């Protein structure tokens, strides 16, 4: 796998999975790690990778994902993890990130990086382990993820986003189409057609 991604630049870690392809990443806070993640590191639509391994610590590969939502959590207001809501009858030590304000982002898995650094655009074969580190994906790797050899641009994950049942699925899809059009200008005309189709589908759906 790519050597330029290491634990040193992780922006957070997985604290929950909602499905095989939907994960919740808690963003590291100031002074929690040597480097403090900046807002640009976990913005909407950002490509990230998530470490995947087995219970024995063996590396299986990396999930390629997109940040698709953000949550800012104050445990004192409506959180089920509020320490004051835990009964004295239970000896429970809550993890530090549940005892203070924190930011979490939703990540949707759209691809896979195998241990031999080959990229695939498909439902990831493995889900992440708890506390798996999440890294921002370098631009060079994002470009390689979309390369189809001599056949040009590869966007096999777009149909998944089109049919994905999520409140921000369409916004994420349009964001990615704009990103792809800017990054792969030679395919701008085809991507514009897809974008217009998505917008038209939204208009027609809203009139029903």
Buried (B, 14 or more C-beta within 10 A) or exposed (E): BBEEBEEEBBBBBBBEBEEEBBBBBBBBBEEBBEEEBEEEBBEBBBBBBBBBBEEEEEEBBBBBBBBBBBEEBEBEEEEEEBEEEBEEEEEEEEEEBBBEEBBBBBBBBBBBBEEEEEBBBEBBEBBBBEEBBBBBBBEEBBEBBBEEEEEEBBBEBBEBBBEBEBEBBBBBBBBBBBBBBEBBEEBEEBBEEBBEEBEEEEEEEEEE
